Amino acid sequence: MKKILKQLKEIRDEFLHKVTWPSWDELVESSIVVAVASVIIAIVILVMDLASQGLVSFIY
């Protein structure tokens, strides 16, 4: 049981003192980049799906 408690204490100490957390501005900027990239990828997949659907319906 002591080993488990020691491990949990070390994990807590690492999260509080050794991890470099991003600032709020960095977090917002990264979130915007991820959202924009997700929308762009979704649009590309939509275009590819519509093109392949049109090609298949043209062939058959």
C-alpha positions in Angstrom: 0.0 0.0 0.0 2.9 2.3 0.7 4.2 1.9 -2.8 0.9 2.9 -4.3 0.6 6.0 -2.1 4.2 6.9 -2.9 3.5 6.5 -6.6 0.4 8.7 -6.4 2.3 11.4 -4.5 5.1 11.3 -7.2 2.5 11.6 -9.9 0.8 14.6 -8.2 4.2 16.3 -7.6 5.2 15.8 -11.2 1.9 17.3 -12.5 2.2 20.3 -10.1 5.9 21.1 -10.4 7.5 19.5 -13.4 5.0 19.8 -16.2 5.0 23.0 -18.2 1.4 23.9 -18.9 0.5 26.2 -21.8 -0.7 29.7 -21.2 -4.3 30.5 -21.9 -3.4 32.3 -25.2 -1.4 29.3 -26.4 -4.2 27.0 -25.5 -6.8 29.1 -27.4 -4.4 29.4 -30.4 -3.8 25.7 -30.6 -7.5 24.9 -30.3 -8.3 27.3 -33.2 -5.6 25.6 -35.3 -7.1 22.1 -34.5 -10.7 23.3 -35.3 -9.7 24.9 -38.6 -7.6 21.9 -39.7 -10.6 19.6 -38.8 -13.0 21.6 -40.9 -10.5 21.6 -43.9 -10.1 17.9 -43.6 -13.8 17.4 -43.4 -14.4 19.5 -46.5 -11.7 17.5 -48.4 -13.3 14.2 -47.4 -16.7 15.5 -48.5 -15.4 16.6 -51.9 -13.7 13.2 -52.4 -16.9 11.4 -51.4 -19.1 13.4 -53.7 -16.6 13.0 -56.6 -16.4 9.2 -56.1 -20.1 9.0 -55.8 -20.5 10.9 -59.0 -18.0 8.7 -60.8 -19.6 5.5 -59.6 -23.1 6.7 -60.7 -21.7 7.7 -64.1 -20.1 4.3 -64.6 -23.1 2.3 -63.4 
